Amino acid sequence: MPCWRRCLLLLAIAVASAAPALAETTAQSMLETMDMLAHAIATPTVQGKDQVPALANYLAGKLQAGGFAKSDVEVIPVGHTAALVARYRGNGKGGKPILLSAHMDVVAATNRAAWAPRDPFKLTRDGAYLYGRGVADMKTQLVVLVETMLRLKREGFVPDRDLILVFSGDEETEMASTAALAKRYHDAAFALNGDAGGGIFDADLKPVLFEVEAAEKTYADFELTVTSPGGHSSEPTPDNAIYRLGDALHRIASYPFPVRYNAITLGAMRAFGARGHAALAQAMQRFAAHPGDAKAAAVISADPAYVGQLRTTCVATMLQAGDAPNALPKHATANVNCRIFPGVSVAAVEATLNRVIADPHVKVSVRPPPPVAAPASEMRPDVTDAVAAAIHARFPGLELVPEMDAGASDCIYFRNAGVPCYGVDPAFAKPNDSFMHGINERLLATEIPASLSFWHDLLVRLATPGATMRLSATRTGRVSISM
């Protein structure tokens, strides 16, 4: 048995001994999960390698070998990538199915030398951490979901509604496979996404809170284009494409979009504000109590980590201009990336940019692919109760907090299709400790058995009414999420 497998098996036993509520994380589940995770990380599902179909077929084979009918497992080609769908059939008593969302692709590891002595596409263990591209984003939760399905099959579990794995293959790029999955399963009850939300540890690895992602901002890229006659640089004219573009970008940089809020952002600020005494925390508390507090909004907006929780943001990210060092520019373009608050349309932001720029010579256009907007998902009590109970099995009484993601996940396509979607990644980490998309991406090894326990508990609760009666008494009772 390889060292890392032996170490993880011992870890699972230790975790189960320390926390009896996790005892159902079996040795078999741990070994199967680690084998799949090692294979998944060794498969470079980055853009341009065309390896997502290979991983999809590997996971499909695992599901079929574990008891899924061949007709219930499908690998769907989507261009150079693929989606994977697997249906765990219920008895039909519980209504619409639950979708379980994850993505198989990862971002590139371009600076492989910086990972040395580690190989980004080899699962390794170093101290308390597992390393490898995708170990945090998000191949661990991907294979944990597969293993949870296999375990439920072994146990003979029959849910009252279908559970459907919907794994996309290009979440990090075009999201074409996500769009196809959302279109196909637009009538689901709701979706659970293992790629959003999650738990926060403090510096001493003590749990602080658990976030449930229920909204995300619309991602949109706008192109600003300016043209001018050009000419020799020794004969400058006022009509200079670079200067016009620079003026336009300065106006955008100086413009604060209006303050906005919803139940999710107010709930998050209330929770984070209660955990500190600094000016930022105090401003969050004031804003949560009185969203019209302009002074509190100004303090929050001054922090780059939280400005996006209050408003739409637009920022210049790329520039291209000129033809030669000694020639006046005939063209200048810039990319302006906007993260748009839920409820605000892309067209409204485009109109605002034109109004702020106030120069007809600057053309503003939306860059493809077309942005996808979606409303926030209302916090369903059945989902939040089940998530809280599963988290409390590990950390009794830990506060759950709603989250609006400033980034992008597969959830936005499901929400756009009318399916409520909730990010419930069960892994805990210290802030900025996972290095997602970066060098030496890592995950605390403790989060493997914890994730296996979480997903099993959560799905049994949600897919079978009365399931709490069959779970440990420490896991029962109605709970609520902070709003």
C-alpha positions, 0 to 999 in steps of 0.5 A: 500500500503506498504511503499516502494511502496508508497515512490517509487510512490511519487518518480516517480511523483517527478522525472517526475515533475522535469524532464518533459522528464521523464513524461511518466513514469506512476504510473502504470508502477512504481507500476508494476515494483516494484511489480515484483522487490520485487518478483524477489528479494524474489526469490533466483535465486542463484546457487544450489537453482534451482529457476531460472525456478520459476522466468522465469515462473513468468515473462512469466505469466506477459507477457502473462497476458499483451497481449503476445501470449502464443506461443510468450513466452517460458521458455527453460529448461537448466539443473537446470536453464532456459532461458526465451524468449519473442517475441514482433512482429513487422510489418516486415518492419524493417529487423532483430530483436533486442535482449534485453539481461538480466540474471535472476540469482544472486550470493549467499549472503553467509554472510547473518548476515553481511546484518543485519538488512536487508534480502538480499532476501527482497527488502527494502528502506533506504534513497535514496537507494533500497537494496537487492541481485540483485537490481543492478546486475541485477534484476532491469533492468530485470523487467524494460525490462519486464515492458517496453514490457507491456507498449508498448503493452498497448500503441498499439505500432507496431515496424517495427522489432521484439523485443526479450527478451532473458533472461539467467539463469546462467550468473554468472556461466556456461553461458550454457543458454546464449550459447543456446540463442546466437546459436538460435538467431545468425541472429539478427541485434544486441543485447542490454544488460542491464547488462553492461555499465551505467552512472557515478555520481560524489560524489555530484550525478552530472552526469559525463558520460555514458558508452556504453560497446562494447567489453569485454575481454575473460575469461580463467582459466589455470591450472598449474600442477607440480608432483615430487617423494615426500618422507620424509621431512627430506630428501629434494631434488631439485625436489620439486613440490611446488618450481617449481610451485612457480618459474613458478608463479613468472615468470608469475607475472613478465611478462607484456603482450604486450600493445594493444588497439582498437578504444573503449579503445582509446576513453575511455582513451581520455574521462577519460583523459580529466577529470583530471590533475593527472599523470594518466589522463595525461598519458591517454591523451598522450596514446590516442593521441600516442598509442606507448607512452611507458612511458604513458603505464607504468603509466596507467599499474601501476593502477590496475583499468586500466591495463586491458584496455591496455593488457592481464592480468594473475594472480594466484588465487588459490593454492593446494599442498602437502599431509602432513606437514612432506612429500615432495609434490608429486603434486602442482597445481595453477589456473591462471586467464587470461583476454584476450584482444579482438583479442588475442586467448586463444591458443596464451596466453597458448603458451606465458605462456609456453614460460614465465615459460620455465620449461617442468615439469610445465604442462599448460592446459586450465580449462573447460568450454572452453573459449569464445572469441569475437571481439569488436562490431563496434559502430553503429551510429543508436544505439549510436544516439538512446542511446545518445538521450535517455540519453540526455532526462535526462541529456542534452549534457552528453558525451557518452564513449565507454567501454571495460569490463574487466569482463564477460557478456552475450554479449560475446556469442552474439558477438561470434555468430556474433551479435553486442552487446552493454551494455546500463544499464541506471542506474547511480551510484557513482563509487564503490557504488553498492556493486555488488556481495557484502554485502548490494547490493544497487541501487539509487531509482531514477534509477527505473523511469529513467530506465523505461523512458530510455528503452521506449524511446530507443526501440521506436527510434530503432524499428520504423524509424521516431520515433523521430518525435513522441517524445518530441522535446527535444529528437530529433537530431543526436548525436554521441559517443566520440571515 
